[in-house]
Amino acid sequence: MDGQLIQSRVPLEPELEVVLARIAQTAEDTDRFGVPRSHIDSLALVGAHGLSNDLQRQRELTERLAGADASTWFCWTQHQTPLRTMLAGGNQPAAQELSDRWLKGLESGDLLAAIAFAHVRRGGPANPVVHQVDGGWELTGKLDWVTSWDIADVLMLLAATEDKSKFVVFYLPVADFENVFVNANVGAPLDLLAMSGTHSRPIEFDHTFISEECVFGVIDAHEWLEADSLKTVLPNPAALGVARAAIEELNRVSINRKQAKGEELAHELARRFEDLRTRSYQEIDDPDSSRGDLVALRIEILEFVLTCSVAVVTATSGSAMVRGNSAERRVREAMFLQVQAQTQQTRDAMLARSICEL
């Protein structure tokens, strides 16, 4: 990492550094044409796809991958939840058979999982909703956003019962999806402001039958939401990674253009980054950290990544307005992070902070 303003806290393997460099070099193409499956396969080949027991390495990898290409990071990180869920075990008759079918490949990276569960965080009636029927469940409603669809092998889907007391956990094969699951309609890729490379599509279900052979678990909704809420307040290492990459780009642009003020700002942002990163991981690791402090720190980082990405646009000048320029992509990635894994608590806190700053 010679010549960088921000040094890695833990070293990554040389072969992983090569993969990250290649992913960064193709980030503009990925943003336009979508994450190639080869990115995920390359990460898997160097042991960077499954779960890691080395927390510091995992954080470093998250920062670096998000900074290299946030779309690839998002497809990569989405895979972790289906893997963790399957490793934790299911409670339905088909759980072991589903594990036998999918788990080894999910761990090795031979298989990629997509997920759909953001909808269960929302208020209002369950959508989509599941009803138990003979031999399985019937699913009706719409998934607004399923990431990694075009490159995934299996979809982990959570759907709520009508009274929202239970969530049903499905593992559904992606191949030939609309023929396997009758009355399921996979929509065209979403035209997104940011992260359009993530192969995100909507799916609609109209009384679609899903066999009990695809049901991994039926779980208490309140317990799941409570556990989920503890994760969504945490400071986001990926946001730190996008900010980190923006700071380095700001410094390079400023040096090339002989913009002393830009270099000065890059060094100041790098110092602030180090402080934010240190405080973030200390708070995450401290079991006594308050929920309020974690939310405040998460929001501070989200504001910081916006500041860093806008600074790159300012230093890059008019060329940053051209689609395909890394500066404008970073701004869009920073905007995406404002709503990724957003809950009512974090949304309210962000809006309240904005009011206070008026």
URKAUR-V12682 format. One record per backbone hydrogen bond with DSSP energy under -0.5 kcal/mol. NH is the residue of the N-H (numbers start at 0). CO is the residue of the C=O. Records with the same first field share a line. If there is no record, write none. Layout:
NH=CO, CO
This chain:
3=0
6=4
15=12
16=12
17=13
18=14
19=15
20=16
21=17
22=18
23=19
24=20
25=21
26=23
29=25
30=26
31=27
32=28
33=29
34=196
38=35
39=35
40=36
41=37
42=38
43=39
44=40
45=41
46=43
47=42
54=52
57=53
58=54
59=55
60=56
61=57
62=58
63=59
64=60
65=61
66=62
67=63
68=64
72=68
73=69
74=70
75=71
76=72
77=73
78=74
79=76
80=76, 77
81=77
82=78
83=79
84=80
85=81
86=82
87=83
88=84, 85
90=215
91=215
94=91
97=93
98=94
99=95
100=96
101=97
102=98
103=98
105=101
106=102
107=103
108=104
109=104
110=104
113=153
115=155
119=116
120=117
121=118
127=139
128=139
129=159
130=137
132=135
135=132
136=209
137=130
138=207
139=128
140=204
142=202
143=141
145=200
146=114, 144
147=197
148=145, 198
150=147
151=147, 148
152=111
153=111
154=171
155=113
156=154, 169
157=115
158=167
159=127
160=165
161=129
163=160
166=218
167=158
168=216
169=156, 167
170=213
171=154
173=152
174=152
176=173
178=175
179=175
180=176
181=179
183=180
184=203
185=183
186=184, 201
189=199
191=189
197=194
198=195
200=145
201=187
202=142
203=184
204=140
205=182
207=138
209=136
211=134
213=210
214=211
215=168, 213
216=168
218=166
220=164
223=219
224=220
225=221
226=222
227=223
228=224
229=225
230=226, 227
231=227
232=228
233=230
236=234
239=235
240=236
241=237
242=238
243=239
244=240
245=241
246=242
247=243
248=244
249=245
250=246
251=247
252=248
253=249
254=250
255=251
256=252
257=254
258=253
259=257
262=258
263=259
264=260
265=261
266=262
267=263
268=264
269=265
270=266
271=267
272=268
273=269
274=270
275=271
276=272
277=273
278=274
279=275
280=276
281=277
282=278
283=279
284=280
285=281
286=284
288=285
293=289
294=290
295=291
296=292
297=293
298=294
299=295
300=296
301=297
302=298
303=299
304=300
305=301
306=302
307=303
308=304
309=305
310=306
311=307
312=308
313=309
314=310
315=311
316=312
318=315
319=316
320=317
321=318
324=321
328=324
329=325
330=326
331=327
332=328
333=329
334=330
335=331
336=332
337=333, 334
338=335
339=335
341=338
346=342
347=343
348=344
349=345
350=346
351=347
352=348
353=349
354=350
355=351
356=352
357=353, 354
